[in-house]
Amino acid sequence: MVRTFLKPDNQNISIRLPQSFIGKRIEVIAFIVDETNDDQIISDPVQTYFASEKVLSKDWLTPEEENAWKDL
């Protein structure tokens, strides 16, 4: 993972990626750090859902879980 903070002086930015990123699908997210806080993110149920879904699915989508819930 590459994480960096910058203060652009125009609408164009450029990032240098590690060689291991070449040819792979990556996600780049831009937001204003000063305008976000943890309280906003946590209190928004839609954002919490999207943030949690992928992580939780690793535990939910297992044969053990399927077996545990099969009778319900």
N, CA, C and O of each residue as an XYZ file, in Angstrom:
288
protein
N       0.843     -1.172      0.000
C       0.000      0.000      0.000
C       0.886      1.232      0.000
O       1.902      1.287      0.692
N       0.491      2.197     -0.772
C       1.174      3.480     -0.813
C       0.208      4.528     -0.281
O      -0.926      4.629     -0.750
N       0.648      5.295      0.683
C      -0.193      6.367      1.207
C       0.651      7.617      1.286
O       1.756      7.608      1.830
N       0.123      8.686      0.742
C       0.856      9.941      0.752
C      -0.113     11.102      0.895
O      -1.284     10.994      0.530
N       0.370     12.186      1.416
C      -0.417     13.402      1.535
C       0.240     14.462      0.674
O       1.467     14.554      0.623
N      -0.560     15.255      0.003
C      -0.001     16.323     -0.807
C      -0.944     17.504     -0.824
O      -2.127     17.379     -0.507
N      -0.412     18.641     -1.194
C      -1.198     19.862     -1.316
C      -0.987     20.367     -2.740
O      -0.012     21.067     -3.011
N      -1.912     20.012     -3.666
C      -1.714     20.395     -5.067
C      -1.827     21.905     -5.276
O      -2.571     22.596     -4.581
N      -1.070     22.388     -6.250
C      -1.141     23.815     -6.583
C      -1.888     24.039     -7.904
O      -1.994     25.170     -8.379
N      -2.410     22.942     -8.499
C      -3.276     23.038     -9.669
C      -4.137     21.778     -9.720
O      -4.111     20.980     -8.783
N      -4.897     21.586    -10.792
C      -5.824     20.458    -10.866
C      -5.170     19.146    -11.280
O      -5.841     18.114    -11.313
N      -3.920     19.159    -11.586
C      -3.229     17.949    -12.017
C      -2.304     17.435    -10.927
O      -1.563     18.201    -10.311
N      -2.357     16.114    -10.693
C      -1.399     15.501     -9.782
C      -0.783     14.293    -10.480
O      -1.365     13.744    -11.417
N       0.364     13.895    -10.031
C       1.049     12.739    -10.587
C       1.620     11.944     -9.424
O       2.188     12.513     -8.492
N       1.467     10.619     -9.483
C       2.040      9.783     -8.434
C       2.968      8.758     -9.063
O       2.752      8.316    -10.191
N       3.979      8.392     -8.336
C       4.926      7.377     -8.786
C       4.611      6.098     -8.021
O       4.603      6.090     -6.790
N       4.356      5.030     -8.744
C       3.971      3.770     -8.139
C       5.145      2.801     -8.072
O       6.057      2.869     -8.896
N       5.124      1.912     -7.104
C       6.144      0.864     -7.054
C       6.046     -0.044     -8.290
O       4.967     -0.197     -8.862
N       7.124     -0.618     -8.681
C       7.164     -1.503     -9.844
C       6.147     -2.633     -9.710
O       5.571     -3.064    -10.709
N       5.918     -3.121     -8.487
C       4.995     -4.236     -8.283
C       3.540     -3.879     -8.585
O       2.705     -4.776     -8.701
N       3.219     -2.594     -8.714
C       1.864     -2.165     -9.038
C       1.586     -2.203    -10.537
O       0.425     -2.203    -10.946
N       2.607     -2.233    -11.343
C       2.449     -2.163    -12.795
C       1.628     -3.359    -13.287
O       1.926     -4.509    -12.965
N       0.594     -3.064    -14.071
C      -0.247     -4.102    -14.643
C      -1.353     -4.591    -13.723
O      -2.144     -5.452    -14.108
N      -1.417     -4.053    -12.517
C      -2.451     -4.472    -11.574
C      -3.512     -3.395    -11.449
O      -3.258     -2.220    -11.715
N      -4.688     -3.802    -11.047
C      -5.787     -2.865    -10.826
C      -5.580     -2.206     -9.464
O      -5.446     -2.891     -8.450
N      -5.555     -0.879     -9.449
C      -5.377     -0.148     -8.201
C      -6.513      0.846     -8.028
O      -7.222      1.160     -8.984
N      -6.684      1.334     -6.820
C      -7.705      2.332     -6.534
C      -7.013      3.570     -5.993
O      -6.167      3.485     -5.102
N      -7.376      4.707     -6.534
C      -6.842      5.981     -6.071
C      -8.024      6.800     -5.576
O      -8.999      6.996     -6.302
N      -7.937      7.273     -4.352
C      -9.020      8.048     -3.746
C      -8.463      9.407     -3.355
O      -7.386      9.500     -2.766
N      -9.195     10.451     -3.682
C      -8.781     11.804     -3.301
C      -9.896     12.445     -2.492
O     -11.051     12.463     -2.917
N      -9.549     12.965     -1.335
C     -10.499     13.704     -0.514
C      -9.732     14.742      0.279
O      -8.516     14.647      0.445
N     -10.444     15.715      0.757
C      -9.816     16.794      1.510
C      -9.733     16.364      2.968
O     -10.760     16.174      3.620
N      -8.531     16.211      3.476
C      -8.313     15.713      4.830
C      -8.951     16.633      5.865
O      -9.555     16.144      6.819
N      -8.837     17.924      5.708
C      -9.359     18.869      6.687
C     -10.880     18.856      6.781
O     -11.435     19.339      7.768
N     -11.568     18.312      5.775
C     -13.024     18.333      5.758
C     -13.657     17.015      6.167
O     -14.879     16.881      6.108
N     -12.865     16.049      6.576
C     -13.412     14.778      7.024
C     -12.968     14.516      8.451
O     -11.929     14.999      8.901
N     -13.771     13.750      9.139
C     -13.371     13.294     10.464
C     -13.999     11.938     10.722
O     -14.958     11.557     10.050
N     -13.475     11.222     11.671
C     -13.950      9.867     11.938
C     -15.418      9.836     12.349
O     -16.120      8.876     12.029
N     -15.902     10.865     13.053
C     -17.298     10.891     13.478
C     -18.240     10.909     12.278
O     -19.271     10.235     12.293
N     -17.901     11.668     11.244
C     -18.724     11.720     10.035
C     -18.795     10.356      9.377
O     -19.879      9.896      9.019
N     -17.680      9.720      9.219
C     -17.617      8.452      8.504
C     -18.373      7.369      9.263
O     -19.148      6.624      8.662
N     -18.165      7.270     10.553
C     -18.802      6.235     11.348
C     -20.307      6.448     11.437
O     -21.057      5.472     11.451
N     -20.768      7.682     11.496
C     -22.188      7.939     11.657
C     -22.983      7.749     10.365
O     -24.213      7.724     10.408
N     -22.325      7.618      9.240
C     -23.014      7.421      7.969
C     -23.169      5.920      7.736
O     -22.184      5.250      7.424
N     -24.384      5.371      7.881
C     -24.558      3.925      7.761
C     -24.206      3.373      6.381
O     -23.758      2.231      6.274
N     -24.398      4.150      5.339
C     -24.064      3.665      3.998
C     -22.557      3.484      3.869
O     -22.102      2.461      3.359
N     -21.790      4.446      4.315
C     -20.335      4.322      4.246
C     -19.842      3.174      5.120
O     -18.929      2.446      4.730
N     -20.436      3.010      6.291
C     -20.047      1.914      7.177
C     -20.327      0.572      6.512
O     -19.522     -0.355      6.608
N     -21.462      0.472      5.843
C     -21.814     -0.762      5.146
C     -20.767     -1.112      4.092
O     -20.260     -2.233      4.058
N     -20.449     -0.150      3.240
C     -19.496     -0.423      2.173
C     -18.105     -0.727      2.721
O     -17.392     -1.567      2.172
N     -17.721     -0.059      3.786
C     -16.413     -0.294      4.376
C     -16.342     -1.669      5.020
O     -15.275     -2.282      5.044
N     -17.456     -2.163      5.540
C     -17.468     -3.417      6.281
C     -17.719     -4.644      5.405
O     -17.241     -5.734      5.719
N     -18.447     -4.481      4.337
C     -18.927     -5.623      3.563
C     -17.809     -6.571      3.133
O     -17.907     -7.775      3.370
N     -16.786     -6.072      2.527
C     -15.722     -6.933      1.998
C     -14.963     -7.637      3.117
O     -14.647     -8.823      3.010
N     -14.675     -6.912      4.178
C     -13.927     -7.492      5.296
C     -14.754     -8.579      5.979
O     -14.251     -9.664      6.269
N     -16.019     -8.279      6.230
C     -16.865     -9.247      6.917
C     -17.171    -10.465      6.062
O     -17.344    -11.564      6.588
N     -17.239    -10.284      4.751
C     -17.555    -11.415      3.877
C     -16.492    -12.504      3.959
O     -16.785    -13.668      3.689
N     -15.275    -12.149      4.323
C     -14.218    -13.165      4.473
C     -14.573    -14.148      5.581
O     -14.260    -15.334      5.484
N     -15.226    -13.659      6.633
C     -15.645    -14.536      7.721
C     -16.979    -15.211      7.424
O     -17.200    -16.350      7.834
N     -17.861    -14.524      6.721
C     -19.199    -15.044      6.475
C     -19.223    -16.106      5.395
O     -19.969    -17.079      5.507
N     -18.443    -15.947      4.375
C     -18.522    -16.831      3.215
C     -17.537    -17.988      3.336
O     -16.644    -18.157      2.506
N     -17.720    -18.771      4.380
C     -16.857    -19.936      4.599
C     -17.739    -21.169      4.744
O     -18.910    -21.050      5.105
N     -17.199    -22.341      4.470
C     -17.975    -23.569      4.662
C     -18.443    -23.735      6.115
O     -19.542    -24.232      6.361
N     -17.622    -23.326      7.055
C     -17.991    -23.430      8.466
C     -19.232    -22.589      8.777
O     -20.135    -23.038      9.483
N     -19.265    -21.374      8.247
C     -20.426    -20.504      8.464
C     -21.670    -21.063      7.786
O     -22.755    -21.029      8.366
N     -21.529    -21.573      6.576
C     -22.658    -22.172      5.875
C     -23.233    -23.323      6.689
O     -24.449    -23.464      6.813
N     -22.346    -24.143      7.240
C     -22.777    -25.271      8.046
C     -23.480    -24.802      9.323
O     -24.483    -25.389      9.728
N     -22.968    -23.766      9.946
C     -23.545    -23.260     11.184
C     -24.960    -22.699     10.977
O     -25.797    -22.782     11.875
N     -25.218    -22.138      9.814
C     -26.508    -21.473      9.547
C     -27.461    -22.313      8.689
O     -28.551    -21.844      8.360
N     -27.089    -23.516      8.327
C     -27.878    -24.291      7.376
C     -29.293    -24.612      7.843
O     -30.188    -24.778      7.015
N     -29.512    -24.703      9.156
C     -30.841    -25.084      9.679
C     -31.752    -23.889      9.905
O     -32.897    -24.066     10.321
N     -31.288    -22.709      9.649
C     -32.123    -21.520      9.895
C     -32.887    -21.094      8.668
O     -33.631    -20.114      8.714
